[in-house]
Amino acid sequence: MDIPSPATELVGMVQAHWTTDTICAAAELGVADVLARGPAGTAELAEATGAHPPALDRLLRALATLGLCTRGPDDRWSATPLGAALRRDAPGGAHARALLTSRLWRPLWDDLTASVRTGEQACSRVNGRPLFDHLARRPELGALYDVTQRGLIDDAGARFVAAYDVPDGSTVVDLGGGTGALLRHVLAARPACRGILVDLPQVAQRAHAELAAAGLADRCDVMMGDFFEAVPGGAEVYLLSFVLHDWTDDECRALLRTVRTATGPDARVLVVEQVLPDDGPGDPGPALYDLHMLVGTGGRERTRTEYAELLADTGFRVESVTATAGPRSVIDARPVPVRRTPR
């Protein structure tokens, strides 16, 4: 067997973005949406997508090598199951992820070197404002972000309720809950639970509509607000899913202190995140996602020890860490009783 040299192997890694850009171009052109109508020749696809026929043929050939489409004996192209996942209406949000990668993430990753030199997020340098402010001012990007998060959390939510037993009958507060994908899984699996979703106004409005469409309006309230400023009190369960990794350590402490003020002695705070290994580099996925947080929000992925320290600093102790079937784990934290000094 021919074993590639280290240089050849490394060049392959360097050029991995060619695959990303090929798929993103197909998403921008809507190739999978056209092929959803049935097999089509290059000329027909070019007319439907507004592309240059010879150049589109080259793109389609590359997509075929990646397993997204096939070319029949009649020179007509058909989508494979993998390629069909790139349709705009396909479950999982891959189409939105490709568009967001093309329009938002790639320019930020291009600035990774500056982020490593400075420790600062790239979004403020590239776009003039932090990520969530940028998404609020660019609603078309904000809508794509919602779809990608929904696809991500739909998968993680199913794994969460399978791995962790949320007490039925609890009031569950989902902080930064987006459009409610995780709460929908929890409320479907625990029919006696009630939910409260908290997010910024532009997101909370979409969450209300989606939860109502799912028939959950009578079991779930949506609150518009900033979780750094206030958190609903008196609930049994507080969810922080894909939230703490968005923020720096100091910002996480500020958020957790606000949560601690709201929690009663028997409440539990469930942190759902990728947990990096305490020893060794671990798998590439979480390590690369850590860099994604650096350029995007300025946040970071953390080890179990680092999460335990953040929680201890803000009045919580880690009760358990439960791995799900996917890359994320559930960190179950409980309030530490406040010791009062006798007078």
ZAGUDO-270033 format. One record per residue (C-alpha): residue in one letter; x, y, z. Coordinates in steps of 0.001 Angstrom, whole numbers, plus 524288, in hexadecimal, padded with zeros to 5 digits. Each point is the difference from the previous one (the first is absolute). Layout:
ZAGUDO-270033
<atom type="A" xx="X" yy="Y" zz="Z"/>
...
//
This chain:
ZAGUDO-270033
<atom type="M" xx="80000" yy="80000" zz="80000"/>
<atom type="D" xx="804F3" yy="80D76" zz="7FC60"/>
<atom type="I" xx="8018B" yy="807C1" zz="80C9C"/>
<atom type="P" xx="7FF93" yy="80EBC" zz="7FDAC"/>
<atom type="S" xx="80B30" yy="80834" zz="804E2"/>
<atom type="P" xx="7FD8C" yy="80935" zz="80B76"/>
<atom type="A" xx="8005F" yy="80B78" zz="7F682"/>
<atom type="T" xx="7F5DC" yy="7F9C2" zz="7F715"/>
<atom type="E" xx="7F735" yy="7FCD3" zz="80B8C"/>
<atom type="L" xx="80153" yy="80DDF" zz="8051E"/>
<atom type="V" xx="7FCFF" yy="80607" zz="7F2BD"/>
<atom type="G" xx="7F373" yy="7F81A" zz="7FFDD"/>
<atom type="M" xx="7FC45" yy="8061A" zz="80CFD"/>
<atom type="V" xx="80372" yy="80D92" zz="7FB17"/>
<atom type="Q" xx="7F750" yy="7FE3B" zz="7F42D"/>
<atom type="A" xx="7F473" yy="7FA8B" zz="807AD"/>
<atom type="H" xx="7F8FE" yy="80CFC" zz="7FE37"/>
<atom type="W" xx="7FE6B" yy="7FC7F" zz="7F197"/>
<atom type="T" xx="7F5B5" yy="7F61B" zz="80417"/>
<atom type="T" xx="7F931" yy="80A04" zz="8089B"/>
<atom type="D" xx="7FFD0" yy="80A41" zz="7F54C"/>
<atom type="T" xx="7FAE1" yy="7F655" zz="7F5DF"/>
<atom type="I" xx="7F481" yy="7FC3E" zz="80893"/>
<atom type="C" xx="7FD65" yy="80E2E" zz="803BE"/>
<atom type="A" xx="7FFA3" yy="803D6" zz="7F199"/>
<atom type="A" xx="7F616" yy="7F540" zz="7FD5D"/>
<atom type="A" xx="7F7AC" yy="80500" zz="80B48"/>
<atom type="E" xx="800C1" yy="80E1D" zz="7FB46"/>
<atom type="L" xx="7FBC6" yy="7FBC5" zz="7F251"/>
<atom type="G" xx="7F529" yy="7F737" zz="80514"/>
<atom type="V" xx="80481" yy="7F412" zz="7F852"/>
<atom type="A" xx="7F9B2" yy="7F64F" zz="80959"/>
<atom type="D" xx="7F2FB" yy="80739" zz="7FF55"/>
<atom type="V" xx="7FFC2" yy="7FEDF" zz="7F13D"/>
<atom type="L" xx="803BF" yy="7F191" zz="80057"/>
<atom type="A" xx="7F4F0" yy="7FD9D" zz="809B5"/>
<atom type="R" xx="7F6E3" yy="80158" zz="7F433"/>
<atom type="G" xx="806DC" yy="7F4A6" zz="7F94E"/>
<atom type="P" xx="80C19" yy="7FD1B" zz="7F7B7"/>
<atom type="A" xx="804C8" yy="80B4B" zz="7F7AA"/>
<atom type="G" xx="80A91" yy="802C1" zz="7F621"/>
<atom type="T" xx="80A6F" yy="80A3D" zz="801E4"/>
<atom type="A" xx="7F976" yy="809CD" zz="7F6E6"/>
<atom type="E" xx="7F30A" yy="7FEC1" zz="80724"/>
<atom type="L" xx="806A9" yy="8017A" zz="80D22"/>
<atom type="A" xx="807A4" yy="80BD2" zz="7FB38"/>
<atom type="E" xx="7F39A" yy="806AD" zz="7FB6D"/>
<atom type="A" xx="7F911" yy="7FD3C" zz="80CD7"/>
<atom type="T" xx="80B57" yy="80495" zz="8087F"/>
<atom type="G" xx="804FE" yy="80B4C" zz="7F7AA"/>
<atom type="A" xx="80D42" yy="7F994" zz="7FE55"/>
<atom type="H" xx="809CB" yy="7FF17" zz="7F4D5"/>
<atom type="P" xx="7FD9C" yy="7F264" zz="7FA1C"/>
<atom type="P" xx="80E35" yy="7FB8C" zz="7FE1E"/>
<atom type="A" xx="803ED" yy="8050C" zz="80D77"/>
<atom type="L" xx="7F413" yy="7F9C0" zz="8063A"/>
<atom type="D" xx="8037E" yy="7F311" zz="7F999"/>
<atom type="R" xx="80D3E" yy="800B3" zz="80691"/>
<atom type="L" xx="7F995" yy="802D3" zz="80D1B"/>
<atom type="L" xx="7F6A8" yy="7F491" zz="7FE3C"/>
<atom type="R" xx="80B41" yy="7F6E0" zz="7FCC7"/>
<atom type="A" xx="806AB" yy="8041A" zz="80CA8"/>
<atom type="L" xx="7F352" yy="7FE04" zz="8078C"/>
<atom type="A" xx="7FEFF" yy="7F264" zz="7FA15"/>
<atom type="T" xx="80D84" yy="7FC85" zz="8051D"/>
<atom type="L" xx="7FB47" yy="80429" zz="80D7C"/>
<atom type="G" xx="7F40D" yy="7F746" zz="7FF0B"/>
<atom type="L" xx="7F5BF" yy="80ABC" zz="7FED3"/>
<atom type="C" xx="7FB3D" yy="7FCB3" zz="7F258"/>
<atom type="T" xx="80170" yy="7F628" zz="7F500"/>
<atom type="R" xx="80040" yy="8012D" zz="7F13A"/>
<atom type="G" xx="7F7E3" yy="7F641" zz="7F85F"/>
<atom type="P" xx="802A9" yy="7FA34" zz="7F299"/>
<atom type="D" xx="7F70C" yy="80A5B" zz="7FA2E"/>
<atom type="D" xx="808CA" yy="80AC4" zz="805CF"/>
<atom type="R" xx="7F560" yy="803F3" zz="80986"/>
<atom type="W" xx="80397" yy="802CC" zz="80E0F"/>
<atom type="S" xx="7F8E5" yy="7FA72" zz="80BDB"/>
<atom type="A" xx="80191" yy="8030D" zz="80E6B"/>
<atom type="T" xx="80491" yy="7F573" zz="8094E"/>
<atom type="P" xx="7FA28" yy="7FF13" zz="80DC5"/>
<atom type="L" xx="80BE2" yy="807A6" zz="804B8"/>
<atom type="G" xx="7FE02" yy="80A7F" zz="7F5C3"/>
<atom type="A" xx="7F166" yy="800AF" zz="802C5"/>
<atom type="A" xx="80354" yy="80439" zz="80DEF"/>
<atom type="L" xx="804A5" yy="80CD0" zz="7F9DE"/>
<atom type="R" xx="7F22D" yy="803B6" zz="7FBED"/>
<atom type="R" xx="7FAC3" yy="80C55" zz="80614"/>
<atom type="D" xx="7F4BF" yy="7F87E" zz="80658"/>
<atom type="A" xx="807A9" yy="7F3E1" zz="80414"/>
<atom type="P" xx="80056" yy="7FCF1" zz="80E9C"/>
<atom type="G" xx="80C80" yy="8029E" zz="80768"/>
<atom type="G" xx="802EA" yy="80DC2" zz="7FB1D"/>
<atom type="A" xx="80B9A" yy="7FC69" zz="7F739"/>
<atom type="H" xx="7FBD2" yy="809B1" zz="7F57A"/>
<atom type="A" xx="7FF58" yy="80B1C" zz="809CD"/>
<atom type="R" xx="80CFA" yy="7FBBB" zz="805E1"/>
<atom type="A" xx="80666" yy="8007E" zz="7F29C"/>
<atom type="L" xx="7FA9B" yy="80DA0" zz="7FD47"/>
<atom type="L" xx="80404" yy="804DD" zz="80D6B"/>
<atom type="T" xx="80D80" yy="7FA36" zz="7FE24"/>
<atom type="S" xx="80163" yy="806F6" zz="7F300"/>
<atom type="R" xx="7FA98" yy="80D0D" zz="8047C"/>
<atom type="L" xx="8044F" yy="800DE" zz="80E3C"/>
<atom type="W" xx="80930" yy="7F590" zz="8053B"/>
<atom type="R" xx="80A29" yy="7FF31" zz="7F52E"/>
<atom type="P" xx="803F0" yy="80E78" zz="800F2"/>
<atom type="L" xx="80187" yy="7FE4A" zz="80EB3"/>
<atom type="W" xx="80857" yy="7F3CE" zz="7FE87"/>
<atom type="D" xx="80852" yy="80763" zz="7F628"/>
<atom type="D" xx="8035F" yy="808F5" zz="80B77"/>
<atom type="L" xx="803A5" yy="7F4D4" zz="80934"/>
<atom type="T" xx="80E63" yy="803B6" zz="80081"/>
<atom type="A" xx="7FCAB" yy="80D78" zz="8055E"/>
<atom type="S" xx="7F71A" yy="7F9DC" zz="80A39"/>
<atom type="V" xx="80AD7" yy="7F6D0" zz="8045C"/>
<atom type="R" xx="80979" yy="80B6A" zz="800D8"/>
<atom type="T" xx="7F6B9" yy="808A0" zz="807CA"/>
<atom type="G" xx="7F6AA" yy="7F696" zz="806C0"/>
<atom type="E" xx="7F4CA" yy="8082F" zz="7FAA3"/>
<atom type="Q" xx="7F446" yy="7FB99" zz="7F818"/>
<atom type="A" xx="800BD" yy="80267" zz="7F15C"/>
<atom type="C" xx="7F1EB" yy="80457" zz="7FE42"/>
<atom type="S" xx="8021D" yy="80D5E" zz="8060B"/>
<atom type="R" xx="80BF7" yy="80242" zz="7F770"/>
<atom type="V" xx="7F9D6" yy="7FB11" zz="7F373"/>
<atom type="N" xx="7F220" yy="80513" zz="801AD"/>
<atom type="G" xx="801BB" yy="80B1F" zz="809A6"/>
<atom type="R" xx="7F78F" yy="7F9F7" zz="80AAB"/>
<atom type="P" xx="7FEDA" yy="7F394" zz="80830"/>
<atom type="L" xx="7F955" yy="7F434" zz="7FA05"/>
<atom type="F" xx="7F28F" yy="800CD" zz="80629"/>
<atom type="D" xx="7FF26" yy="80EA4" zz="7FD72"/>
<atom type="H" xx="803D1" yy="7FD3B" zz="7F1EC"/>
<atom type="L" xx="7F57A" yy="7F596" zz="7FEA2"/>
<atom type="A" xx="7F5E7" yy="80962" zz="80596"/>
<atom type="R" xx="803B0" yy="80A61" zz="7F5F9"/>
<atom type="R" xx="80066" yy="7F632" zz="7F4DC"/>
<atom type="P" xx="7F2FB" yy="7F8E4" zz="8016C"/>
<atom type="E" xx="80272" yy="7F786" zz="7F40A"/>
<atom type="L" xx="80C17" yy="7FA94" zz="806C0"/>
<atom type="G" xx="7F89C" yy="7FF18" zz="80CD8"/>
<atom type="A" xx="7F596" yy="7F7AD" zz="7F96D"/>
<atom type="L" xx="80A64" yy="7F6E4" zz="7FA63"/>
<atom type="Y" xx="80663" yy="7FF1F" zz="80D5F"/>
<atom type="D" xx="7F2FA" yy="7FC12" zz="80601"/>
<atom type="V" xx="7FE55" yy="7F518" zz="7F605"/>
<atom type="T" xx="80DBA" yy="7FABD" zz="8023B"/>
<atom type="Q" xx="7FE24" yy="8004A" zz="80EC2"/>
<atom type="R" xx="7F2E3" yy="7F957" zz="7FEB7"/>
<atom type="G" xx="80611" yy="7F517" zz="7F814"/>
<atom type="L" xx="80B35" yy="7FE9E" zz="8098D"/>
<atom type="I" xx="7F766" yy="80026" zz="80C0B"/>
<atom type="D" xx="7F5A0" yy="7F709" zz="7FA3C"/>
<atom type="D" xx="80A4C" yy="7F572" zz="7FF5D"/>
<atom type="A" xx="80630" yy="80365" zz="80D15"/>
<atom type="G" xx="7F2A0" yy="8016A" zz="8066F"/>
<atom type="A" xx="7FBFA" yy="7F22B" zz="7FCBA"/>
<atom type="R" xx="80CD6" yy="7FB0C" zz="80587"/>
<atom type="F" xx="7FE68" yy="8088B" zz="80C1D"/>
<atom type="V" xx="7F2A3" yy="7FAD6" zz="803FD"/>
<atom type="A" xx="8049D" yy="7F219" zz="7FD63"/>
<atom type="A" xx="80C05" yy="801A1" zz="808A4"/>
<atom type="Y" xx="7FB0F" yy="80883" zz="80B2C"/>
<atom type="D" xx="7F39D" yy="7FE47" zz="807F4"/>
<atom type="V" xx="7F9CF" yy="80D68" zz="80196"/>
<atom type="P" xx="7F640" yy="7FE85" zz="80B4D"/>
<atom type="D" xx="7F249" yy="7FFC6" zz="7FA68"/>
<atom type="G" xx="7F788" yy="80AB2" zz="80590"/>
<atom type="S" xx="80B5F" yy="809A1" zz="800A6"/>
<atom type="T" xx="7FFE8" yy="80DD5" zz="7FB0B"/>
<atom type="V" xx="80B4F" yy="8008F" zz="7F668"/>
<atom type="V" xx="8061C" yy="80D23" zz="7FCAA"/>
<atom type="D" xx="807D6" yy="7FFDA" zz="7F360"/>
<atom type="L" xx="80949" yy="80B91" zz="8005E"/>
<atom type="G" xx="80418" yy="8049E" zz="7F294"/>
<atom type="G" xx="7F6DA" yy="7F593" zz="7FAB4"/>
<atom type="G" xx="7FFA8" yy="8053D" zz="7F21E"/>
<atom type="T" xx="7F39B" yy="7FC1F" zz="7F8F2"/>
<atom type="G" xx="7FCDC" yy="7F536" zz="809BD"/>
<atom type="A" xx="80587" yy="7F3B9" zz="7F995"/>
<atom type="L" xx="8053E" yy="7FA4E" zz="80CBB"/>
<atom type="L" xx="7F3E6" yy="80368" zz="807EC"/>
<atom type="R" xx="7F775" yy="7F943" zz="7F5DD"/>
<atom type="H" xx="8077C" yy="7F35C" zz="8026A"/>
<atom type="V" xx="7FF30" yy="80173" zz="80EC1"/>
<atom type="L" xx="7F173" yy="80318" zz="80028"/>
<atom type="A" xx="7FCF9" yy="7F4FF" zz="7F67B"/>
<atom type="A" xx="8076C" yy="7F62F" zz="80857"/>
<atom type="R" xx="7FAF2" yy="8052D" zz="80D0E"/>
<atom type="P" xx="7F16F" yy="802E3" zz="7FE61"/>
<atom type="A" xx="7FE5A" yy="8057A" zz="80DC8"/>
<atom type="C" xx="80B01" yy="809F5" zz="7FE83"/>
<atom type="R" xx="7FDE8" yy="80E4E" zz="7FD1E"/>
<atom type="G" xx="809CD" yy="80882" zz="7F8EF"/>
<atom type="I" xx="804C4" yy="80E02" zz="80013"/>
<atom type="L" xx="808BD" yy="80476" zz="7F4EA"/>
<atom type="V" xx="80855" yy="80C31" zz="801C9"/>
<atom type="D" xx="806D6" yy="806BC" zz="7F4C0"/>
<atom type="L" xx="80200" yy="80D37" zz="7F9BB"/>
<atom type="P" xx="7F3DF" yy="80656" zz="7F9E6"/>
<atom type="Q" xx="8033E" yy="7FD49" zz="7F1C1"/>
<atom type="V" xx="801DF" yy="7F185" zz="8030D"/>
<atom type="A" xx="7F522" yy="7FE8F" zz="80A0D"/>
<atom type="Q" xx="7F5C8" yy="8048D" zz="7F637"/>
<atom type="R" xx="803AD" yy="7F4F6" zz="7F6BB"/>
<atom type="A" xx="8004A" yy="7F668" zz="80B61"/>
<atom type="H" xx="7F21D" yy="8037E" zz="803CF"/>
<atom type="A" xx="7FB2B" yy="7FD45" zz="7F234"/>
<atom type="E" xx="80726" yy="7F2F5" zz="7FF02"/>
<atom type="L" xx="7FBBC" yy="7FB2A" zz="80D5E"/>
<atom type="A" xx="7F1F9" yy="803B5" zz="7FCE4"/>
<atom type="A" xx="800E8" yy="7F8C4" zz="7F302"/>
<atom type="A" xx="804C1" yy="7F40E" zz="8077F"/>
<atom type="G" xx="7F3DE" yy="8009A" zz="808A6"/>
<atom type="L" xx="807B9" yy="803A7" zz="80C2F"/>
<atom type="A" xx="7FB2F" yy="80DDA" zz="80264"/>
<atom type="D" xx="7F805" yy="7FB9D" zz="80BC2"/>
<atom type="R" xx="80BCE" yy="7F96A" zz="8065C"/>
<atom type="C" xx="80ACC" yy="8098E" zz="7FCC5"/>
<atom type="D" xx="8018E" yy="80E91" zz="80250"/>
<atom type="V" xx="80987" yy="8084B" zz="7F83F"/>
<atom type="M" xx="806C8" yy="80B4A" zz="806C8"/>
<atom type="M" xx="80773" yy="80AB5" zz="7F910"/>
<atom type="G" xx="80BE2" yy="80403" zz="80797"/>
<atom type="D" xx="80E8D" yy="7FFE9" zz="80254"/>
<atom type="F" xx="80418" yy="7F49B" zz="8089A"/>
<atom type="F" xx="80B98" yy="807CC" zz="804EA"/>
<atom type="E" xx="7F667" yy="8094C" zz="80678"/>
<atom type="A" xx="7F543" yy="7F740" zz="80564"/>
<atom type="V" xx="7FB96" yy="7F1D0" zz="80019"/>
<atom type="P" xx="7F275" yy="7FAF6" zz="80402"/>
<atom type="G" xx="80048" yy="7FACD" zz="80DCF"/>
<atom type="G" xx="7F9A0" yy="7F462" zz="80665"/>
<atom type="A" xx="80221" yy="7F5AF" zz="7F580"/>
<atom type="E" xx="804D9" yy="7F249" zz="80298"/>
<atom type="V" xx="808B1" yy="7FEE9" zz="7F3EA"/>
<atom type="Y" xx="80835" yy="80A19" zz="7F8C8"/>
<atom type="L" xx="805B0" yy="7FC69" zz="7F2C3"/>
<atom type="L" xx="80C49" yy="80636" zz="7FA78"/>
<atom type="S" xx="8017A" yy="7F8D0" zz="7F32E"/>
<atom type="F" xx="80A96" yy="804A2" zz="7F687"/>
<atom type="V" xx="80064" yy="80CAF" zz="807C9"/>
<atom type="L" xx="80BFA" yy="8008D" zz="808BB"/>
<atom type="H" xx="80927" yy="7FCDA" zz="7F4B5"/>
<atom type="D" xx="7FBDE" yy="80CE0" zz="7F9BA"/>
<atom type="W" xx="80615" yy="80817" zz="80AD5"/>
<atom type="T" xx="80CD4" yy="802EB" zz="806CE"/>
<atom type="D" xx="80279" yy="7FAFE" zz="80DC0"/>
<atom type="D" xx="7FC91" yy="80D22" zz="8060D"/>
<atom type="E" xx="7F367" yy="800D8" zz="7F829"/>
<atom type="C" xx="7FC7E" yy="7F214" zz="803E2"/>
<atom type="R" xx="801F4" yy="8036E" zz="80E48"/>
<atom type="A" xx="7F72F" yy="80BD7" zz="7FE94"/>
<atom type="L" xx="7F56B" yy="7F7BB" zz="7F9A6"/>
<atom type="L" xx="80118" yy="7F507" zz="809EB"/>
<atom type="R" xx="7FF26" yy="80992" zz="80B4D"/>
<atom type="T" xx="7F338" yy="80518" zz="7FA57"/>
<atom type="V" xx="7FB2B" yy="7F1FD" zz="7FF0F"/>
<atom type="R" xx="80465" yy="7FD3B" zz="80DEE"/>
<atom type="T" xx="7F7F9" yy="80B74" zz="804EC"/>
<atom type="A" xx="7F3F0" yy="7F9F8" zz="7F9BE"/>
<atom type="T" xx="801D9" yy="7F1E6" zz="8046A"/>
<atom type="G" xx="7F9F4" yy="7FA0B" zz="80BFA"/>
<atom type="P" xx="8074C" yy="7F62C" zz="8086F"/>
<atom type="D" xx="7FA93" yy="7F422" zz="7F8B5"/>
<atom type="A" xx="80189" yy="80518" zz="7F226"/>
<atom type="R" xx="80956" yy="7FA33" zz="7F631"/>
<atom type="V" xx="8077E" yy="806D3" zz="7F528"/>
<atom type="L" xx="802A9" yy="7F778" zz="7F42C"/>
<atom type="V" xx="80B43" yy="80453" zz="7F764"/>
<atom type="V" xx="7FFC5" yy="7F92B" zz="7F2CB"/>
<atom type="E" xx="80CF2" yy="801AC" zz="7F8FA"/>
<atom type="Q" xx="80B46" yy="7F8F4" zz="7F9A1"/>
<atom type="V" xx="80978" yy="7FCC5" zz="80AEA"/>
<atom type="L" xx="80E49" yy="7FFDF" zz="7FC32"/>
<atom type="P" xx="808A1" yy="7F594" zz="8063A"/>
<atom type="D" xx="80800" yy="80442" zz="80BB0"/>
<atom type="D" xx="80BA0" yy="7F850" zz="7FADF"/>
<atom type="G" xx="8044F" yy="7FF5D" zz="7F1D3"/>
<atom type="P" xx="7FAFE" yy="80749" zz="7F408"/>
<atom type="G" xx="7F40A" yy="7F778" zz="7FDB1"/>
<atom type="D" xx="7F8E2" yy="7FF0F" zz="7F305"/>
<atom type="P" xx="80165" yy="80A52" zz="7F546"/>
<atom type="G" xx="7F18F" yy="803B3" zz="7FFF9"/>
<atom type="P" xx="7FF15" yy="80643" zz="80D7D"/>
<atom type="A" xx="80D97" yy="80615" zz="7FEC8"/>
<atom type="L" xx="7FC71" yy="8064E" zz="7F2FA"/>
<atom type="Y" xx="7F2E5" yy="80446" zz="80585"/>
<atom type="D" xx="807BE" yy="806C0" zz="80AC1"/>
<atom type="L" xx="806D9" yy="80824" zz="7F590"/>
<atom type="H" xx="7F2BA" yy="8029D" zz="7F9CB"/>
<atom type="M" xx="7FB9C" yy="80600" zz="80CD9"/>
<atom type="L" xx="80C74" yy="80814" zz="800A2"/>
<atom type="V" xx="7FDA2" yy="80691" zz="7F2E2"/>
<atom type="G" xx="7F12F" yy="80091" zz="8012F"/>
<atom type="T" xx="7FC4B" yy="80441" zz="80DAE"/>
<atom type="G" xx="80CB2" yy="800AD" zz="80782"/>
<atom type="G" xx="7FB4B" yy="7F49C" zz="80848"/>
<atom type="R" xx="805F9" yy="7F28C" zz="8016E"/>
<atom type="E" xx="7FDAA" yy="7F18A" zz="8022E"/>
<atom type="R" xx="8047D" yy="7FB5A" zz="80D63"/>
<atom type="T" xx="80464" yy="7F411" zz="8077D"/>
<atom type="R" xx="7F842" yy="7F9CE" zz="80AFD"/>
<atom type="T" xx="8095A" yy="80632" zz="809C1"/>
<atom type="E" xx="7FE55" yy="80D7A" zz="7F9FF"/>
<atom type="Y" xx="7F123" yy="7FF05" zz="8006A"/>
<atom type="A" xx="800A5" yy="7FB37" zz="80E0E"/>
<atom type="E" xx="8085F" yy="80BBB" zz="803AA"/>
<atom type="L" xx="7F6BC" yy="809B0" zz="7F97F"/>
<atom type="L" xx="7F47E" yy="7F9E6" zz="80701"/>
<atom type="A" xx="8070E" yy="7FF8F" zz="80D16"/>
<atom type="D" xx="803A5" yy="80E60" zz="7FE95"/>
<atom type="T" xx="7F19B" yy="80379" zz="7FEB4"/>
<atom type="G" xx="7F9C7" yy="7F7CD" zz="80AB1"/>
<atom type="F" xx="7FDD3" yy="7F2C3" zz="7F996"/>
<atom type="R" xx="805BF" yy="7F279" zz="80164"/>
<atom type="V" xx="8006A" yy="7F5C4" zz="7F542"/>
<atom type="E" xx="7F74E" yy="7F484" zz="80380"/>
<atom type="S" xx="802E6" yy="7F7DC" zz="7F3E7"/>
<atom type="V" xx="80470" yy="8006A" zz="7F1E2"/>
<atom type="T" xx="7F804" yy="7F777" zz="7F6D2"/>
<atom type="A" xx="804B0" yy="7FD27" zz="7F23B"/>
<atom type="T" xx="7F5A6" yy="7FFB1" zz="7F552"/>
<atom type="A" xx="8009E" yy="7F7A5" zz="7F3D6"/>
<atom type="G" xx="80592" yy="80BA8" zz="7F8B1"/>
<atom type="P" xx="80B8D" yy="808DE" zz="802A2"/>
<atom type="R" xx="7F994" yy="80767" zz="80B1C"/>
<atom type="S" xx="7FE96" yy="7FD4E" zz="80E73"/>
<atom type="V" xx="7F684" yy="8046B" zz="80A81"/>
<atom type="I" xx="80656" yy="80663" zz="80BC5"/>
<atom type="D" xx="7F67E" yy="7FF78" zz="80B68"/>
<atom type="A" xx="80302" yy="80AF0" zz="809A4"/>
<atom type="R" xx="7F910" yy="802D0" zz="80CD8"/>
<atom type="P" xx="80015" yy="80C56" zz="8085F"/>
<atom type="V" xx="80946" yy="7FFF7" zz="80B6F"/>
<atom type="P" xx="7F8EA" yy="80473" zz="80C5F"/>
<atom type="V" xx="80404" yy="80D94" zz="8041E"/>
<atom type="R" xx="806DF" yy="7FFC8" zz="80D0D"/>
<atom type="R" xx="7FB78" yy="80AA8" zz="808E1"/>
<atom type="T" xx="80976" yy="80565" zz="80A12"/>
<atom type="P" xx="7F9FE" yy="80052" zz="80DB7"/>
<atom type="R" xx="7FF01" yy="80D7B" zz="805B2"/>
//
